[in-house]
Amino acid sequence: QVQLVESGGGLVQAGGSLRLPCAASGRTFSSYTMGWSRQSPGKVREFVAAISQSGGMLNYADAVKGRFTISRDNAKNTVYLQMNSLKPEDTAIYYCATAVAVVSRTESQYLNWGQGTQGTVSS
């Protein structure tokens, strides 16, 4: 089993950027498809992005496509979410998790959730 710890959240103005690392414990990180989801106040948690074990396959939610980039460094056991051109509606708690597949978008297809990190975008 893998344990995940997100960091990098904070307060940023609209149009700004944040980079969220998610560090994984254990020696098998490279065998996991990884994903990011987010939960805004009063809303259910929603899919943001996913990346395959090698990083060769990516999947993005339409709301973030072209603004967010998911990547990973298997040597560092870390997956990243680079968020650019941020909007107030991107304000949320961001979670990383392991995924059943890179095309996975539903809650039930994600496991080993981290505790989340808060990202707040001011207008």
MDTraj code that builds the backbone (N, CA, C; nanometers):
import mdtraj as md
import numpy as np

residues = "GLN VAL GLN LEU VAL GLU SER GLY GLY GLY LEU VAL GLN ALA GLY GLY SER LEU ARG LEU PRO CYS ALA ALA SER GLY ARG THR PHE SER SER TYR THR MET GLY TRP SER ARG GLN SER PRO GLY LYS VAL ARG GLU PHE VAL ALA ALA ILE SER GLN SER GLY GLY MET LEU ASN TYR ALA ASP ALA VAL LYS GLY ARG PHE THR ILE SER ARG ASP ASN ALA LYS ASN THR VAL TYR LEU GLN MET ASN SER LEU LYS PRO GLU ASP THR ALA ILE TYR TYR CYS ALA THR ALA VAL ALA VAL VAL SER ARG THR GLU SER GLN TYR LEU ASN TRP GLY GLN GLY THR GLN GLY THR VAL SER SER".split()
xyz = np.array([
    [0.0844, -0.1181, 0.0000],
    [0.0000, 0.0000, 0.0000],
    [0.0886, 0.1240, 0.0000],
    [0.0419, 0.2287, -0.0633],
    [0.1185, 0.3516, -0.0740],
    [0.0506, 0.4599, 0.0081],
    [0.1296, 0.5448, 0.0698],
    [0.0783, 0.6607, 0.1426],
    [0.1181, 0.7872, 0.0681],
    [0.0247, 0.8807, 0.0590],
    [0.0445, 1.0002, -0.0232],
    [0.0301, 1.1265, 0.0612],
    [0.1177, 1.2229, 0.0358],
    [0.1140, 1.3496, 0.1079],
    [0.1252, 1.4638, 0.0077],
    [0.0189, 1.5441, -0.0002],
    [0.0170, 1.6598, -0.0889],
    [0.0725, 1.7836, -0.0175],
    [0.1251, 1.8761, -0.0944],
    [0.1726, 2.0039, -0.0414],
    [0.1665, 2.1069, -0.1537],
    [0.2091, 2.2295, -0.1227],
    [0.2198, 2.3317, -0.2254],
    [0.0995, 2.4220, -0.2405],
    [-0.0068, 2.3962, -0.1639],
    [-0.1232, 2.4823, -0.1737],
    [-0.0967, 2.6205, -0.1173],
    [-0.1892, 2.7116, -0.1429],
    [-0.1745, 2.8467, -0.0921],
    [-0.2742, 2.9400, -0.1546],
    [-0.2512, 3.0694, -0.1339],
    [-0.3386, 3.1743, -0.1865],
    [-0.2686, 3.2425, -0.3038],
    [-0.3384, 3.2555, -0.4145],
    [-0.2816, 3.3182, -0.5327],
    [-0.3890, 3.4027, -0.6015],
    [-0.3482, 3.5061, -0.6707],
    [-0.4437, 3.5893, -0.7441],
    [-0.4828, 3.5218, -0.8759],
    [-0.5983, 3.5577, -0.9247],
    [-0.6427, 3.5061, -1.0540],
    [-0.5377, 3.5356, -1.1610],
    [-0.5136, 3.4350, -1.2443],
    [-0.4105, 3.4459, -1.3457],
    [-0.2757, 3.3927, -1.3014],
    [-0.2613, 3.3667, -1.1731],
    [-0.1364, 3.3166, -1.1192],
    [-0.1225, 3.1669, -1.1326],
    [-0.0177, 3.1150, -1.0664],
    [0.0153, 2.9722, -1.0781],
    [0.0431, 2.9113, -0.9408],
    [0.0198, 2.7816, -0.9330],
    [0.0592, 2.7012, -0.8178],
    [0.1128, 2.5681, -0.8692],
    [0.2072, 2.5116, -0.7969],
    [0.2587, 2.3781, -0.8293],
    [0.2424, 2.2899, -0.7065],
    [0.1677, 2.1825, -0.7247],
    [0.1368, 2.0933, -0.6137],
    [0.2148, 1.9642, -0.6284],
    [0.3065, 1.9347, -0.5357],
    [0.3700, 1.8023, -0.5348],
    [0.2887, 1.7053, -0.4493],
    [0.2954, 1.5798, -0.4816],
    [0.2363, 1.4737, -0.4003],
    [0.3436, 1.3664, -0.3842],
    [0.3928, 1.3532, -0.2626],
    [0.5004, 1.2585, -0.2346],
    [0.4431, 1.1251, -0.1888],
    [0.4980, 1.0171, -0.2421],
    [0.4503, 0.8831, -0.2099],
    [0.5547, 0.8056, -0.1317],
    [0.5077, 0.7270, -0.0365],
    [0.5963, 0.6369, 0.0357],
    [0.6005, 0.5022, -0.0345],
    [0.6986, 0.4205, -0.0011],
    [0.7042, 0.2865, -0.0578],
    [0.7910, 0.2790, -0.1814],
    [0.8191, 0.1560, -0.2232],
    [0.9110, 0.1325, -0.3333],
    [0.8411, 0.1033, -0.4642],
    [0.7087, 0.1046, -0.4644],
    [0.6354, 0.0617, -0.5835],
    [0.5621, 0.1760, -0.6512],
    [0.6031, 0.2999, -0.6254],
    [0.5338, 0.4163, -0.6805],
    [0.5227, 0.4071, -0.8322],
    [0.6273, 0.3637, -0.8985],
    [0.6286, 0.3611, -1.0448],
    [0.5291, 0.2611, -1.1029],
    [0.4727, 0.1755, -1.0205],
    [0.3755, 0.0781, -1.0690],
    [0.2322, 0.1309, -1.0634],
    [0.2126, 0.2509, -1.0097],
    [0.0793, 0.3072, -0.9926],
    [0.0476, 0.4130, -1.0980],
    [-0.0714, 0.4030, -1.1554],
    [-0.1291, 0.5175, -1.2245],
    [-0.1721, 0.6159, -1.1171],
    [-0.1479, 0.7436, -1.1400],
    [-0.1754, 0.8457, -1.0387],
    [-0.2735, 0.9489, -1.0913],
    [-0.3459, 1.0109, -0.9984],
    [-0.4420, 1.1116, -1.0396],
    [-0.4576, 1.2215, -0.9358],
    [-0.5128, 1.3311, -0.9813],
    [-0.5490, 1.4442, -0.8957],
    [-0.6993, 1.4679, -0.9081],
    [-0.7615, 1.4988, -0.7951],
    [-0.9007, 1.5396, -0.7909],
    [-0.9099, 1.6621, -0.7023],
    [-1.0258, 1.7281, -0.7038],
    [-1.0438, 1.8453, -0.6191],
    [-1.1858, 1.8527, -0.5680],
    [-1.2016, 1.9207, -0.4559],
    [-1.3342, 1.9405, -0.3988],
    [-1.3498, 2.0860, -0.3589],
    [-1.4442, 2.1526, -0.4243],
    [-1.4760, 2.2914, -0.3938],
    [-1.5835, 2.2952, -0.2872],
    [-1.5951, 2.4085, -0.2154],
    [-1.6966, 2.4180, -0.1100],
    [-1.8370, 2.3889, -0.1637],
    [-1.9064, 2.2989, -0.0970],
    [-2.0437, 2.2680, -0.1344],
    [-2.0584, 2.1776, -0.2550],
    [-1.9476, 2.1268, -0.3065],
    [-1.9525, 2.0421, -0.4267],
    [-1.8899, 1.9058, -0.3983],
    [-1.9234, 1.8099, -0.4839],
    [-1.8618, 1.6786, -0.4709],
    [-1.7206, 1.6841, -0.5289],
    [-1.6388, 1.5896, -0.4863],
    [-1.5031, 1.5824, -0.5380],
    [-1.5078, 1.5443, -0.6862],
    [-1.4244, 1.6129, -0.7661],
    [-1.4262, 1.5902, -0.9096],
    [-1.2861, 1.5605, -0.9620],
    [-1.2830, 1.4827, -1.0684],
    [-1.1586, 1.4472, -1.1361],
    [-1.0920, 1.5699, -1.1968],
    [-0.9576, 1.5742, -1.1885],
    [-0.8812, 1.6826, -1.2486],
    [-0.7870, 1.6284, -1.3568],
    [-0.7005, 1.5326, -1.3208],
    [-0.6026, 1.4828, -1.4164],
    [-0.5497, 1.3479, -1.3705],
    [-0.4978, 1.2695, -1.4655],
    [-0.4375, 1.1407, -1.4350],
    [-0.3177, 1.1174, -1.5244],
    [-0.2241, 1.0348, -1.4780],
    [-0.1020, 1.0061, -1.5519],
    [-0.0680, 0.8583, -1.5356],
    [-0.0234, 0.7960, -1.6451],
    [0.0113, 0.6541, -1.6428],
    [0.1422, 0.6301, -1.5675],
    [0.1748, 0.5038, -1.5478],
    [0.2926, 0.4669, -1.4684],
    [0.4210, 0.5302, -1.5224],
    [0.4371, 0.5298, -1.6528],
    [0.5593, 0.5838, -1.7144],
    [0.5485, 0.7325, -1.7455],
    [0.4278, 0.7860, -1.7373],
    [0.4065, 0.9259, -1.7727],
    [0.3734, 0.9470, -1.9185],
    [0.3621, 0.8401, -1.9949],
    [0.3379, 0.8546, -2.1374],
    [0.1942, 0.8788, -2.1768],
    [0.1023, 0.8529, -2.0855],
    [-0.0401, 0.8764, -2.1134],
    [-0.0964, 0.9716, -2.0088],
    [-0.1728, 1.0699, -2.0571],
    [-0.2291, 1.1725, -1.9705],
    [-0.3789, 1.1837, -1.9969],
    [-0.4502, 1.2321, -1.8974],
    [-0.5943, 1.2525, -1.9084],
    [-0.6306, 1.3747, -1.8250],
    [-0.7095, 1.4661, -1.8838],
    [-0.7458, 1.5895, -1.8149],
    [-0.8969, 1.6124, -1.8198],
    [-0.9482, 1.6718, -1.7148],
    [-1.0847, 1.7211, -1.7182],
    [-1.0910, 1.8407, -1.8127],
    [-1.2055, 1.8565, -1.8785],
    [-1.2195, 1.9671, -1.9742],
    [-1.1969, 2.1027, -1.9081],
    [-1.2352, 2.1161, -1.7818],
    [-1.2274, 2.2460, -1.7134],
    [-1.0834, 2.2931, -1.6923],
    [-0.9879, 2.2011, -1.6991],
    [-0.8481, 2.2388, -1.6710],
    [-0.7566, 2.2178, -1.7906],
    [-0.8081, 2.1569, -1.8958],
    [-0.7256, 2.1262, -2.0121],
    [-0.6658, 2.2544, -2.0693],
    [-0.5345, 2.2517, -2.0947],
    [-0.4648, 2.3670, -2.1479],
    [-0.4112, 2.4615, -2.0416],
    [-0.4549, 2.4426, -1.9169],
    [-0.4068, 2.5289, -1.8068],
    [-0.3277, 2.4492, -1.7027],
    [-0.3663, 2.3251, -1.6800],
    [-0.3010, 2.2404, -1.5806],
    [-0.2169, 2.1343, -1.6505],
    [-0.1068, 2.0955, -1.5857],
    [-0.0204, 1.9884, -1.6370],
    [0.0139, 1.8918, -1.5254],
    [-0.0135, 1.7640, -1.5478],
    [0.0241, 1.6599, -1.4528],
    [0.1541, 1.5970, -1.5017],
    [0.2441, 1.5694, -1.4084],
    [0.3709, 1.5036, -1.4416],
    [0.4156, 1.4203, -1.3227],
    [0.5176, 1.3414, -1.3435],
    [0.5679, 1.2592, -1.2333],
    [0.7175, 1.2395, -1.2471],
    [0.7815, 1.2151, -1.1327],
    [0.9222, 1.1817, -1.1271],
    [0.9325, 1.0540, -1.0447],
    [0.9443, 0.9408, -1.1120],
    [0.9440, 0.8134, -1.0411],
    [1.0678, 0.7948, -0.9537],
    [1.1779, 0.8608, -0.9883],
    [1.2983, 0.8526, -0.9060],
    [1.2777, 0.9222, -0.7718],
    [1.1873, 1.0205, -0.7703],
    [1.1590, 1.0951, -0.6469],
    [1.0272, 1.0538, -0.5827],
    [0.9609, 0.9526, -0.6399],
    [0.8315, 0.9067, -0.5859],
    [0.7322, 1.0229, -0.5713],
    [0.7256, 1.1079, -0.6725],
    [0.6428, 1.2278, -0.6624],
    [0.5655, 1.2505, -0.7918],
    [0.4403, 1.2892, -0.7763],
    [0.3578, 1.3337, -0.8877],
    [0.3249, 1.4810, -0.8645],
    [0.3192, 1.5568, -0.9730],
    [0.3005, 1.7019, -0.9645],
    [0.1746, 1.7452, -1.0396],
    [0.1193, 1.8569, -0.9949],
    [0.0134, 1.9231, -1.0692],
    [0.0536, 2.0698, -1.0820],
    [0.0911, 2.1096, -1.2022],
    [0.1243, 2.2488, -1.2311],
    [-0.0035, 2.3178, -1.2772],
    [-0.0430, 2.4217, -1.2076],
    [-0.1683, 2.4908, -1.2363],
    [-0.1368, 2.6346, -1.2780],
    [-0.1675, 2.6690, -1.4010],
    [-0.1446, 2.8030, -1.4546],
    [-0.2766, 2.8692, -1.4894],
    [-0.2717, 2.9992, -1.5098],
    [-0.3905, 3.0771, -1.5481],
    [-0.5073, 3.0450, -1.4552],
    [-0.4804, 3.0481, -1.3269],
    [-0.5801, 3.0071, -1.2289],
    [-0.6979, 3.1030, -1.2251],
    [-0.8155, 3.0460, -1.1970],
    [-0.9406, 3.1202, -1.1884],
    [-0.9987, 3.1012, -1.0485],
    [-1.0827, 3.1939, -1.0042],
    [-1.1453, 3.1768, -0.8717],
    [-1.2191, 3.0431, -0.8584],
    [-1.2755, 2.9936, -0.9661],
    [-1.3476, 2.8660, -0.9598],
    [-1.2555, 2.7457, -0.9453],
    [-1.1251, 2.7659, -0.9526],
    [-1.0299, 2.6588, -0.9248],
    [-1.0043, 2.6429, -0.7744],
    [-1.0602, 2.7331, -0.6942],
    [-1.0447, 2.7227, -0.5492],
    [-1.1027, 2.5910, -0.4999],
    [-1.0196, 2.5115, -0.4293],
    [-1.0617, 2.3780, -0.3879],
    [-0.9534, 2.3163, -0.3005],
    [-0.9898, 2.2066, -0.2370],
    [-0.8902, 2.1187, -0.1762],
    [-0.8490, 2.0198, -0.2850],
    [-0.7204, 2.0084, -0.3082],
    [-0.6680, 1.9208, -0.4129],
    [-0.6099, 1.7941, -0.3500],
    [-0.6522, 1.6805, -0.4034],
    [-0.6119, 1.5500, -0.3522],
    [-0.5404, 1.4708, -0.4617],
    [-0.4389, 1.3956, -0.4221],
    [-0.3839, 1.2960, -0.5138],
    [-0.4221, 1.1569, -0.4635],
    [-0.4209, 1.0620, -0.5556],
    [-0.4609, 0.9253, -0.5245],
    [-0.4076, 0.8319, -0.6318],
    [-0.4067, 0.7038, -0.6028],
    [-0.3752, 0.6052, -0.7054],
    [-0.5016, 0.5744, -0.7844],
    [-0.4853, 0.5426, -0.9110],
    [-0.5989, 0.5215, -1.0000],
    [-0.5975, 0.3813, -1.0582],
    [-0.7178, 0.3305, -1.0871],
    [-0.7280, 0.2002, -1.1518],
    [-0.6688, 0.2065, -1.2923],
    [-0.6953, 0.3172, -1.3626],
    [-0.6453, 0.3348, -1.4996],
    [-0.6360, 0.4824, -1.5302],
    [-0.5597, 0.5183, -1.6326],
    [-0.5423, 0.6594, -1.6657],
    [-0.6725, 0.7214, -1.7146],
    [-0.7649, 0.6406, -1.7619],
    [-0.8946, 0.6933, -1.8064],
    [-0.9949, 0.7032, -1.6920],
    [-0.9555, 0.6605, -1.5730],
    [-1.0456, 0.6632, -1.4580],
    [-1.0836, 0.8061, -1.4233],
    [-1.2157, 0.8276, -1.4032],
    [-1.2627, 0.9616, -1.3668],
    [-1.3595, 0.9591, -1.2500],
    [-1.4062, 0.8425, -1.2097],
    [-1.5027, 0.8362, -1.1014],
    [-1.4343, 0.8055, -0.9687],
    [-1.4996, 0.8519, -0.8616],
    [-1.4446, 0.8391, -0.7267],
    [-1.4055, 0.6952, -0.6924],
    [-1.4888, 0.6014, -0.7330],
    [-1.4681, 0.4615, -0.6958],
    [-1.3446, 0.4002, -0.7595],
    [-1.2890, 0.4657, -0.8593],
    [-1.1714, 0.4134, -0.9279],
    [-1.0415, 0.4704, -0.8724],
    [-1.0495, 0.5409, -0.7607],
    [-0.9314, 0.5973, -0.6973],
    [-0.9185, 0.5434, -0.5549],
    [-0.7938, 0.5182, -0.5140],
    [-0.7642, 0.4625, -0.3828],
    [-0.6483, 0.5378, -0.3201],
    [-0.6241, 0.5108, -0.1915],
    [-0.5068, 0.5643, -0.1222],
    [-0.4998, 0.7162, -0.1261],
    [-0.6092, 0.7804, -0.0950],
    [-0.6168, 0.9269, -0.0991],
    [-0.5210, 0.9904, 0.0011],
    [-0.4600, 1.1024, -0.0401],
    [-0.3852, 1.1851, 0.0522],
    [-0.4798, 1.2713, 0.1340],
    [-0.4244, 1.3563, 0.2196],
    [-0.5081, 1.4381, 0.3082],
    [-0.5556, 1.5658, 0.2394],
    [-0.4963, 1.5987, 0.1260],
    [-0.5369, 1.7162, 0.0499],
    [-0.4578, 1.8408, 0.0856],
    [-0.4570, 1.9342, -0.0072],
    [-0.3938, 2.0638, 0.0144],
    [-0.4841, 2.1716, -0.0437],
    [-0.5015, 2.2807, 0.0296],
    [-0.5956, 2.3860, -0.0100],
    [-0.5316, 2.4821, -0.1084],
    [-0.5981, 2.5031, -0.2193],
    [-0.5586, 2.6063, -0.3143],
    [-0.6697, 2.7092, -0.3239],
    [-0.6374, 2.8367, -0.3041],
    [-0.7370, 2.9437, -0.3059],
    [-0.6958, 3.0486, -0.4073],
    [-0.7880, 3.0823, -0.4965],
    [-0.7625, 3.1809, -0.6011],
    [-0.8527, 3.3003, -0.5774],
    [-0.7932, 3.4159, -0.5569],
    [-0.8700, 3.5378, -0.5336],
    [-0.8923, 3.6129, -0.6638],
    [-1.0039, 3.6812, -0.6706],
    [-1.0376, 3.7553, -0.7939],
    [-0.9828, 3.8963, -0.7915],
])
top = md.Topology()
chain = top.add_chain()
for i, resn in enumerate(residues, 1):
    res = top.add_residue(resn, chain, resSeq=i)
    for name in ("N", "CA", "C"):
        top.add_atom(name, md.element.get_by_symbol(name[0]), res)
traj = md.Trajectory(xyz[None], top)
